[in-house]
Amino acid sequence: MCAFLERKAEDDDERETQETFAKRVRVAQSTVSRLMRGVQTPDIALATRIEIATDGAVPVVSWTEPPRRRKAA
């Protein structure tokens, strides 16, 4: 999920900071940090804002886990 912070700014030598990205998706920098560390997952509204802010590079579905399979009895 950290791919959104790897997106480069217009200048190829400059990467977007957590703080700058947080402002773009309207959350605190600490929220972005928790998302990156896997401590928190976004609600649907935030996941949608992340998808829009990353031009689809981090789709909403990327935050969901596939269902676990049941073991055969």
Secondary structure, 3 states (H helix, E strand, C coil): CCHHHHCECCCCCCECCHHHHHHHHCCCHHHHHHHHHCCCCCCHHHHHHHHHHCCCCCCHHHHCCCCCCCCCC
